[in-house]
């Protein structure tokens, strides 16, 4: 696909100026800069590059530029609002000096949790995956015989969601994941980074055996996450932002080098025969396949409706509430499924149904239409800022902080559903459980002192 040189030049100039303007702000901490970088790069690659292709979706080029400008402004402006972060307008060194004072009186301090409790939570975090491997059908053999075929992935997921026992263990997983990452951070702090990485890879392996599928983007983000964990283990947050930029360059270079393998993997997971192409064709084909989401922008505008807008808002507002309580949530159909059914002509779960991702900008067009898509950018900019602000105030959540940072990279590809639900639910469950635990402990201490 041919790229418009004029649009490319404008695209690069706007992107560089915007990025430099945000990163140069002294009151934005290193963690927030990392989050902005991953989200910004992901949006540019997955949502924006397609607007440069000739005869694909050039008409949306200006609209996309407006989107990333509004996203950047929202991110910067929300750094001035003291919502979800105690560290507004403080430098990185000041943040470190404030943490002990905040932890002393915080009901969300996890530093006094025993290793035994955290290990139990780690086991619970694996239980949701494990129960699906043994009930109602023993599929442990899939851990040995991995086929990397996504034919049955939708049926497997639907079946899992329909069983009560899976729903119960799903909440066990959500309630324990925050503590899982706390334990990983504790291992890293004890110079046991290799064990932490093994636990990370074990989780990936179990999911791979369960789903018989892992996407290329998940592989790349996993490599970046592990690299960030290694860098953090040696330097903590010192110069982490600068090192993150270097890691981006390294991962990008590795992706290009491995392009032929990653491109062939696309056919392997679909059970198709491998094409006979050279390295240059593989690189260009891979780049296009990961940046052509703009081909759906016109369709998304056609599908845009008030119902889609209402569904999206209801979905956002009821994220933590189980569908068993709000049964109407089961009938909410989000943009990914709407687009996929529209393009393929097959309903979700059909043998010939395939996922067509809208990209973040495409989701904005679907939810808000051509006049108000920029409101979506406001929401995402504020959300990314506040998510990083909440996480950076607790060093016990350092590994979870790095995990969500890498997931922000995929935000531009999969839309808000690729990050927002996990972030909201994991942090909410973690906050509730740790607050209850610390409250009970403090009550016991007070009661003990009264009887003395």
MIVODO-99088 format. One record per residue (C-alpha): x negated, y, z; residue in three letters. Coordinates in steps of 0.02 Angstrom, whole numbers, padded with zeros to 5 digits, always signed. Example, Ala and Ser with C-alpha at 12.3 -4.5 7.8 and 13.67 -1.06 7.14 Angstrom:
<atoms>
-00615-00225+00390ALA-00684-00053+00357SER
</atoms>
This chain:
<atoms>
+00000+00000+00000UNK-00070+00170-00051UNK-00093+00305+00081UNK-00064+00490+00046UNK-00231+00577+00075UNK-00150+00745+00112UNK-00034+00672+00243UNK-00180+00574+00317UNK-00283+00732+00340UNK-00137+00824+00423UNK-00102+00670+00529UNK-00282+00660+00593UNK-00295+00847+00627UNK-00134+00851+00728UNK-00178+00691+00822UNK-00354+00749+00868UNK-00297+00922+00923UNK-00155+00851+01027UNK-00265+00721+01109UNK-00402+00846+01148UNK-00276+00970+01220UNK-00206+00841+01340UNK-00369+00758+01392UNK-00453+00926+01426UNK-00330+00966+01567UNK-00426+00959+01732UNK-00270+00924+01835UNK-00237+00762+01741UNK-00326+00618+01829UNK-00430+00483+01744UNK-00293+00352+01765UNK-00165+00465+01684UNK-00287+00500+01542UNK-00307+00313+01515UNK-00119+00290+01509UNK-00098+00435+01389UNK-00237+00365+01279UNK-00163+00190+01266UNK+00014+00252+01237UNK-00040+00388+01115UNK-00150+00271+01012UNK-00013+00138+01009UNK+00118+00262+00950UNK+00003+00329+00814UNK-00042+00156+00748UNK+00123+00065+00758UNK+00246+00209+00732UNK+00149+00340+00636UNK+00034+00260+00509UNK+00180+00195+00407UNK+00237+00374+00374UNK+00075+00397+00274UNK+00113+00259+00149UNK+00169+00322-00021UNK+00350+00280-00061UNK+00381+00195+00106UNK+00445+00324+00230UNK+00356+00488+00192UNK+00518+00583+00228UNK+00494+00544+00412UNK+00317+00613+00422UNK+00365+00783+00494UNK+00489+00704+00613UNK+00353+00589+00679UNK+00234+00735+00706UNK+00370+00823+00806UNK+00394+00663+00907UNK+00211+00648+00961UNK+00200+00835+00996UNK+00353+00825+01111UNK+00284+00666+01191UNK+00119+00753+01230UNK+00204+00910+01298UNK+00319+00806+01407UNK+00171+00708+01475UNK+00073+00866+01518UNK+00221+00961+01591UNK+00275+00815+01699UNK+00103+00818+01780UNK+00158+00981+01861UNK+00312+00903+01939UNK+00288+00815+02106UNK+00396+00664+02066UNK+00323+00493+02101UNK+00145+00552+02134UNK+00055+00632+02279UNK-00092+00677+02169UNK-00029+00823+02066UNK-00165+00951+02030UNK-00301+00853+02122UNK-00467+00798+02049UNK-00520+00614+02050UNK-00636+00643+02201UNK-00496+00728+02298UNK-00380+00583+02258UNK-00504+00460+02335UNK-00518+00566+02494UNK-00328+00577+02511UNK-00291+00391+02493UNK-00337+00341+02673UNK-00224+00478+02745UNK-00079+00421+02638UNK-00104+00237+02679UNK-00106+00269+02866UNK+00077+00320+02868UNK+00138+00228+02714UNK+00266+00089+02726UNK+00200+00027+02559UNK+00022-00007+02619UNK-00026-00186+02573UNK-00204-00184+02642UNK-00151-00271+02803UNK-00069-00419+02716UNK-00156-00585+02745UNK-00236-00683+02605UNK-00123-00830+02649UNK+00034-00726+02619UNK-00035-00663+02453UNK-00080-00839+02397UNK+00100-00894+02433UNK+00161-00749+02325UNK+00040-00799+02187UNK+00112-00975+02189UNK+00288-00903+02181UNK+00236-00795+02033UNK+00194-00954+01937UNK+00352-01046+01993UNK+00465-00969+01859UNK+00352-01034+01721UNK+00324-01203+01804UNK+00509-01239+01836UNK+00546-01213+01651UNK+00412-01340+01608UNK+00489-01478+01715UNK+00678-01444+01717UNK+00794-01501+01644UNK+00669-01581+01525UNK+00489-01626+01565UNK+00385-01520+01447UNK+00219-01529+01538UNK+00150-01617+01384UNK+00164-01450+01294UNK+00017-01389+01399UNK-00092-01516+01310UNK-00007-01520+01140UNK+00011-01336+01095UNK+00085-01317+00921UNK+00089-01125+00908UNK+00256-01134+00818UNK+00388-01004+00856UNK+00537-01094+00777UNK+00622-01138+00941UNK+00566-00990+01047UNK+00735-00901+01042UNK+00835-01057+01084UNK+00717-01095+01229UNK+00733-00919+01297UNK+00923-00918+01283UNK+00934-01086+01369UNK+00822-01026+01511UNK+00927-00871+01539UNK+01088-00972+01547UNK+01038-01083+01694UNK+01064-01019+01872UNK+00904-01098+01937UNK+00802-01004+01807UNK+00886-00840+01854UNK+00844-00871+02038UNK+00662-00910+02003UNK+00654-00761+01886UNK+00688-00650+02037UNK+00557-00745+02136UNK+00436-00700+01997UNK+00485-00517+01994UNK+00472-00508+02183UNK+00300-00587+02187UNK+00213-00513+02035UNK+00164-00352+02125UNK+00079-00457+02261UNK+00000-00567+02127UNK-00091-00415+02060UNK-00134-00357+02236UNK-00219-00526+02263UNK-00312-00509+02098UNK-00373-00338+02156UNK-00428-00412+02323UNK-00528-00546+02232UNK-00612-00413+02125UNK-00654-00311+02280UNK-00733-00467+02357UNK-00844-00488+02204UNK-00742-00638+02145UNK-00696-00564+01977UNK-00721-00730+01888UNK-00585-00811+01995UNK-00468-00665+01958UNK-00497-00687+01771UNK-00465-00875+01785UNK-00297-00838+01869UNK-00255-00713+01730UNK-00298-00840+01595UNK-00202-00977+01687UNK-00045-00872+01679UNK-00071-00842+01493UNK-00102-01028+01464UNK+00055-01081+01557UNK+00160-00957+01457UNK+00077-01019+01297UNK+00122-01198+01340UNK+00300-01148+01384UNK+00336-01040+01232UNK+00215-01123+01110UNK+00181-00947+01052UNK+00072-00795+01082UNK+00066-00643+00969UNK-00091-00565+00897UNK-00054-00405+00990UNK-00044-00498+01154UNK-00214-00575+01117UNK-00293-00405+01083UNK-00213-00323+01236UNK-00269-00471+01343UNK-00449-00446+01286UNK-00437-00261+01328UNK-00361-00299+01498UNK-00497-00423+01546UNK-00630-00300+01487UNK-00553-00163+01595UNK-00549-00279+01747UNK-00734-00319+01722UNK-00779-00135+01706UNK-00673-00091+01858UNK-00758-00229+01961UNK-00926-00144+01934UNK-00881+00040+01942UNK-00706+00051+02017UNK-00624+00208+01947UNK-00790+00300+01923UNK-00806+00349+01740UNK-00671+00220+01699UNK-00590+00337+01573UNK-00752+00361+01475UNK-00785+00175+01479UNK-00607+00142+01421UNK-00639+00244+01264UNK-00794+00138+01230UNK-00694-00021+01259UNK-00564+00039+01135UNK-00701+00058+01005UNK-00771-00115+01043UNK-00600-00201+01039UNK-00556-00110+00878UNK-00720-00167+00798UNK-00691-00347+00856UNK-00515-00341+00785UNK-00583-00289+00616UNK-00717-00424+00621UNK-00588-00555+00668UNK-00458-00490+00544UNK-00468-00644+00430UNK-00436-00759+00580UNK-00297-00650+00650UNK-00215-00639+00479UNK-00222-00829+00455UNK-00148-00849+00629UNK+00011-00767+00565UNK+00039-00913+00445UNK-00017-01043+00572UNK+00113-00994+00702UNK+00250-00998+00569UNK+00199-01170+00510UNK+00154-01107+00335UNK+00007-01155+00225UNK-00144-01041+00235UNK-00172-00920+00089UNK-00337-00914-00006UNK-00396-00733+00013UNK-00562-00647+00047UNK-00608-00545+00202UNK-00565-00374+00127UNK-00392-00432+00076UNK-00365-00507+00249UNK-00412-00342+00333UNK-00298-00237+00221UNK-00156-00363+00239UNK-00174-00367+00428UNK-00176-00178+00442UNK-00022-00161+00334UNK+00074-00297+00426UNK+00042-00207+00591UNK+00082-00032+00528UNK+00229-00053+00411UNK+00370-00031+00537UNK+00422+00128+00448UNK+00506+00023+00315UNK+00650+00004+00438UNK+00674+00189+00480UNK+00809+00217+00350UNK+00902+00061+00408UNK+00889+00116+00590UNK+00967+00283+00547UNK+01109+00192+00458UNK+01134+00083+00612UNK+01126+00230+00732UNK+01289+00256+00825UNK+01362+00319+00988UNK+01378+00139+01045UNK+01190+00114+01024UNK+01156+00272+01125UNK+01273+00219+01265UNK+01201+00042+01269UNK+01024+00111+01286UNK+01070+00227+01430UNK+01169+00091+01519UNK+01022-00027+01497UNK+00900+00100+01571UNK+01012+00144+01719UNK+01052-00037+01765UNK+00879-00115+01739UNK+00856-00180+01918UNK+01035-00244+01934UNK+01058-00431+01896UNK+01176-00475+01754UNK+01261-00593+01876UNK+01325-00437+01965UNK+01351-00324+01814UNK+01413-00456+01693UNK+01440-00327+01556UNK+01249-00316+01539UNK+01253-00483+01448UNK+01349-00399+01307UNK+01225-00256+01286UNK+01133-00277+01121UNK+00975-00173+01102UNK+00895-00104+00946UNK+00774-00250+00917UNK+00915-00376+00899UNK+01028-00257+00802UNK+00891-00222+00675UNK+00836-00404+00661UNK+01012-00466+00628UNK+01041-00326+00502UNK+00880-00359+00404UNK+00881-00549+00408UNK+01069-00570+00393UNK+01066-00705+00527UNK+01126-00697+00709UNK+01007-00709+00856UNK+00955-00890+00885UNK+00983-00948+00706UNK+00845-01054+00630UNK+00808-00919+00501UNK+00820-00774+00622UNK+00656-00678+00641UNK+00615-00527+00747UNK+00600-00359+00660UNK+00526-00232+00777UNK+00583-00051+00758UNK+00428+00032+00835UNK+00449+00165+00969UNK+00489+00304+00844UNK+00613+00190+00754UNK+00699+00158+00921UNK+00712+00346+00946UNK+00797+00365+00776UNK+00919+00225+00817UNK+00963+00286+00992UNK+00972+00475+00963UNK+00986+00497+00775UNK+00892+00619+00663UNK+00940+00773+00765UNK+00896+00721+00942UNK+00761+00587+00924UNK+00640+00704+01014UNK+00738+00675+01176UNK+00670+00498+01172UNK+00493+00569+01166UNK+00531+00672+01322UNK+00586+00517+01415UNK+00435+00414+01363UNK+00311+00554+01401UNK+00382+00581+01576UNK+00395+00394+01609UNK+00214+00357+01562UNK+00154+00503+01669UNK+00255+00454+01822UNK+00215+00269+01806UNK+00028+00306+01810UNK+00057+00432+01951UNK+00145+00303+02059UNK+00013+00170+02029UNK-00142+00276+02054UNK-00096+00322+02233UNK-00120+00141+02291UNK-00291+00066+02259UNK-00221-00105+02307UNK-00124-00098+02143UNK-00279-00061+02040UNK-00265-00219+01933UNK-00080-00192+01904UNK-00125-00014+01854UNK-00245-00081+01723UNK-00118-00209+01663UNK+00018-00081+01631UNK-00111+00030+01546UNK-00145-00106+01417UNK+00042-00139+01398UNK+00065+00046+01357UNK-00036+00012+01201UNK+00103-00103+01137UNK+00239+00025+01179UNK+00225+00101+01005UNK+00260-00068+00926UNK+00397-00149+01030UNK+00486+00007+01094UNK+00534+00048+01272UNK+00587-00133+01308UNK+00405-00188+01296UNK+00356-00089+01452UNK+00498-00003+01545UNK+00592-00157+01614UNK+00436-00242+01684UNK+00369-00081+01758UNK+00533-00035+01842UNK+00578-00208+01907UNK+00405-00262+01966UNK+00372-00099+02059UNK+00547-00091+02132UNK+00540-00269+02200UNK+00364-00239+02266UNK+00415-00077+02352UNK+00567-00157+02435UNK+00475-00312+02498UNK+00318-00223+02560UNK+00424-00089+02646UNK+00527-00221+02737UNK+00370-00316+02790UNK+00282-00161+02856UNK+00440-00098+02943UNK+00460-00264+03035UNK+00277-00262+03087UNK+00291-00085+03154UNK+00448-00128+03251UNK+00358-00275+03331UNK+00211-00164+03380UNK+00328-00036+03457UNK+00423-00172+03552UNK+00261-00248+03616UNK+00201-00079+03682UNK+00366-00051+03774UNK+00350-00214+03870UNK+00170-00180+03922UNK
</atoms>
